[in-house]
């Protein structure tokens, strides 16, 4: 059975991104179907996979990370509007693969991601 996980690291403070709201959507044509919401734990991870079991299907997905809210809660002065408020990652899943891990490295002005293990 496959699963989708994520991990957020705060490059600006050199620590895990704790307390970041995450939404996962399945992309169906022009429509987004929200299928999971999570908040990162003390280690910047979710306590359970975003997808697993029968819900782990091939298709296009979108993760949305509330980075601006995270930095404002940390007391970081953000421009109005914030340069990065919600980080949106759209990616494909092949259900024949067993695990997709999508880490996110953030700062108030940049981010990077990759398919991890």
FENZI-V712516 format. One record per residue. N is the residue number from 0. SS is DSSP state (H for helix, E for strand, L for the rest). Layout:
n | ss
N | SS
N | SS
//
This chain:
n | ss
0 | L
1 | L
2 | E
3 | E
4 | E
5 | E
6 | E
7 | E
8 | E
9 | E
10 | L
11 | L
12 | L
13 | L
14 | E
15 | E
16 | L
17 | L
18 | L
19 | L
20 | E
21 | E
22 | E
23 | E
24 | E
25 | E
26 | E
27 | E
28 | L
29 | L
30 | E
31 | E
32 | E
33 | E
34 | E
35 | E
36 | E
37 | E
38 | E
39 | L
40 | L
41 | L
42 | L
43 | L
44 | E
45 | L
46 | L
47 | L
48 | L
49 | L
50 | E
51 | E
52 | H
53 | H
54 | H
55 | L
56 | L
57 | L
58 | E
59 | E
60 | E
61 | E
62 | E
63 | E
64 | E
65 | L
66 | H
67 | H
68 | H
69 | H
70 | H
71 | H
72 | H
73 | L
74 | L
75 | L
76 | L
77 | L
78 | L
79 | L
80 | L
81 | L
82 | L
83 | L
84 | L
85 | L
86 | E
87 | E
88 | E
89 | E
90 | E
91 | E
92 | E
93 | L
94 | L
95 | L
96 | L
97 | L
98 | E
99 | E
100 | E
101 | E
102 | E
103 | E
104 | E
105 | E
106 | E
107 | L
108 | L
109 | E
110 | E
111 | E
112 | E
113 | E
114 | E
115 | E
116 | L
//
